[in-house]
Each structure stands twice: as structure tokens, then as C-alpha cells.
């Protein structure tokens, strides 16, 4: 199978994640369609409403720009900054909140959205 190349993928528009949350954007850029799918793309959050999300799959997120606080259901809170890498296991509930904006790349073990 040949490789997939998405030149300048980060420069494209990222769609809203939820229609009722105006400050969170997510867009898959690449995905596989086999029996163990994986999808990757960009996550952007701007200042505003915190996002509380429960993962139904394993995901890795790499912070590219900006910052945000990331808090798990146990109360562990981390200030995410560029270069940080996070692993969110299936079943984990995370609260994301940014005072400015955050841009991250993610890869999740799920089908393309």
C-alpha cells in the first residue's frame, strides 16, 4: 500500500467539533479503514467554554502551539504547552480549558469522523 501525503495539512480550516460549543475545532486529516483503524488530525481550542470529553478509544495528542489546562477525573491537572505529549486511554474523562488557544495533533484508535 502506498504512503499518504497531505502537504500543508495544518494550514487548512478545522471544522467545529460540536455545533453547540463555539470554541472547539477538530478535523481528521488521515485515517485507515482496516480492522484496527487509526485516525489523525488537528485539534484547536480557543478561549471559552471548557470541553469535558470521555474517550471511547485510545488517543495520543501532541501540543504544537498555545497552551491549555488538561484535568483528568482524578483531579490531576497539567498545563499543556508546545512539545508536550499526552496519552488518553479509553474510558478516561478529560477537561480541556484554554485561556488563549491550543493547537494539537492527535492520533486515535478509531474510524475517521
Secondary structure, 3 states (H helix, E strand, C coil): CCCCCCCCHHHCCCCEEECCEEEEEEEEEEECCCCCCCEEEEEEEECCCCEEEECCCCEEEEEEEEEEEEEECCCCEEEEECCCEEEECCCCEEEEECCCEEEEEEEECCCCC
